Amino acid sequence: MSDNKVTMYGAEWCGDCRRSKKFLDSNNVNYTYVDIEHDEAGKEKAISISGKQSIPVIAFSDGTFMVEPSDIDLKKKLDELI
């Protein structure tokens, strides 16, 4: 999983973001974290990717993305990328 490009857009106050971040960390996923609370361009990018203002938005190297994924759905997607 470490070779795949994953970008997570989130904020520290967001419980789903903290959960997804913990999941990625515990599964040794190499990802880029964009804190949309402190990065206006990142916030706009997350909205443009998902068409929503919900977070986290997790974008993958294959051009797909997930919004507020469960740990199970996130694991399934990461397994597809291996």
Secondary structure, DSSP 8 states (H G I E B T S, - for coil): -TTS-EEEEE-TT-HHHHHHHHHHHHTT--EEEEETTT-HHHHHHHHHHHSSS-S-EEEETTS-EEES--HHHHHHHHHHH-
